[in-house]
Amino acid sequence: MDWDFTENIAFKSLIEAFKECDETSATEFLASDGASYYLELIQDAAGDGIDISDSEIMEELQEEIIDYLENNL
């Protein structure tokens, strides 16, 4: 993926919310308390030219986000 989501303000907010919650699973967090942050990040991705209608691209982005949350915090 060519988009560096780690520099995005919505992603930084998502990280802070994940750190502050009691959830240990990034997947569960994104499906519950983190859903609004995730949606904002996806909207930013679309604004930066990412084709969010492409399921393969979206799956890759979601995997990268989950991997980052689970392995870098």
Summary of the structure (lengths in Angstrom):
residues: 73
radius of gyration: 11.4
end to end distance: 21.0
largest distance: 33.4
contacts: 185
relative contact order: 0.21
helix: 71%
strand: 0%
